[in-house]
């Protein structure tokens, strides 16, 4: 079933386009990343309990809990010393897995996401935790153009720029709304590690991704893989200076997923063992390039 544009595209982005196949094609040509949005909306309609992975009822709850813990290994130190008054932007916040933590730590947080169902879930999680001081917007990255320049001290862009048509424009937009000295914490899907997840059984997609082409599955997903060189050059061109980088996510959602027993992740001892194995992979020069995720801390 074909979704109408007005069902899933944030107001103002689709403009006055009619709900037609021609209009749909035009919007997707402008922003191929909306294939991800279509896929998300359809997933929310068919299996909403799975999509809200901050709730224990989701089959992905433990796996995403592990993923978030892995991100913390890198990002926690980057937040040290920042005062509670730090002005924070969570770009592409999704259901709020980082938004709730940021809101618990900082008094002034703004977050946005183009998926309305995800944003509704984020709002619910904030309310359940009595976290105020967060302003949520249903919007995509183009909405940043409406904000005053130099608005934020800390910007989160986790699993974002690899899913948009123009990652350079995305980083320039983030740079424009960042204050001098602002910190950026971002992550992307990395090659070759993400190949084992994204194109494990599709040799044609392996070839295209290795050649630097994005992966496009109509109405499902759009993703561009990065390596340390390509991401570093992109950040430099857009005015960001890299402070640290880390390959991660070897287990669970990474190349060694078969080594993970999802049913045991609720066991704190086993959970700690997986985190230790992650660190061992990250620090082993033979295995480090195979992380599925490349995360970076940078500044203006």
PEUR-V455680 format. One record per pair of residues at least 6 apart in sequence whose C-alpha atoms are under 6 Angstrom apart, sorted by sequence separation. I is the first residue (numbers start at 1). J is the second residue. If there is no record, write none. Layout:
BEGIN
I/J, I/J
END
This chain:
BEGIN
17/23, 161/167, 199/205, 216/222, 250/256, 251/257, 265/271, 281/287, 282/288, 53/60, 54/61, 199/206, 215/222, 281/288, 50/58, 53/61, 215/223, 49/58, 50/59, 214/223, 214/224, 5/19, 4/19, 93/111, 93/112, 94/113, 89/109, 91/111, 92/112, 93/113, 87/108, 88/109, 89/110, 90/111, 91/112, 92/113, 84/106, 85/107, 89/111, 84/107, 95/118, 94/118, 95/119, 110/134, 112/136, 114/138, 108/133, 109/134, 110/135, 111/136, 112/137, 113/138, 114/139, 95/121, 96/122, 107/133, 110/136, 112/138, 113/139, 114/140, 151/177, 152/178, 153/179, 162/188, 95/122, 112/139, 113/140, 149/176, 150/177, 151/178, 152/179, 149/177, 150/178, 154/182, 158/186, 159/187, 150/179, 153/182, 154/183, 155/184, 156/185, 157/186, 158/187, 159/188, 154/184, 156/186, 191/225, 190/225, 191/226, 189/225, 190/226, 191/227, 190/227, 254/292, 250/291, 249/291, 248/291, 249/292, 247/291, 249/293, 248/293, 247/293, 247/294, 246/294, 246/295, 245/295, 245/296, 244/296, 244/297, 243/297, 243/298, 242/298, 241/298, 241/299, 163/222, 196/255, 240/299, 163/223, 240/300, 162/223, 162/224, 193/255, 88/152, 87/152, 91/156, 87/153, 88/154, 89/155, 90/156, 91/157, 172/238, 86/153, 88/155, 193/290, 192/290, 193/291, 194/292, 193/292, 190/292, 189/292, 190/293, 10/114, 189/293, 190/294, 188/293, 188/294, 187/294, 187/295, 186/295, 186/296, 185/296, 185/297, 184/297, 184/298, 183/298, 184/299, 183/299, 182/299, 181/299, 182/300, 181/300, 180/300, 10/139, 33/163, 33/164, 33/165, 32/165, 31/165, 39/219, 38/219, 39/220, 35/219, 36/220, 35/220, 36/221, 35/221, 36/222, 35/222, 33/222
END
